[in-house]
Amino acid sequence: MSEPSLVLYRVIYSERVRIETKNFLLRAVAKGLGQPCLQALKAIDHRLSVYPQFGEPLRDLKMRGETLWIGTIEPLVVQYIIDEPNRLVFVVVPLKILPGFEL
């Protein structure tokens, strides 16, 4: 009997998020926080594609099956939309850094 294959979610980052993330990483490197921030970004991306429900739901949206979520992997906070019927995740708001890790 074969193992069921894992169906990943497709994670879509807005252009604004991509630009802000690059700028954020440059600031993090300059402050000596490049490695922890890069590791957190990779972990967030992985979780969003495998199990985006790792965070907390904030509210259901108007489109059926879409929910706004927030998740944290220190030192970063990500806000995202899960479109469950289509197995999509949208990150349209730039990631934030937790207090105490200010860049």
Buried (B, 14 or more C-beta within 10 A) or exposed (E): EEEEEEEEBEBBBEEEBEEBBEEBBEBBBEEEBBEBBEBBBEBBBEBBBEEBBBBEEEEEEEEEEBBBBBBBBBBBBBBBBBBBEEEBBBBEBBBBBEEEBEB
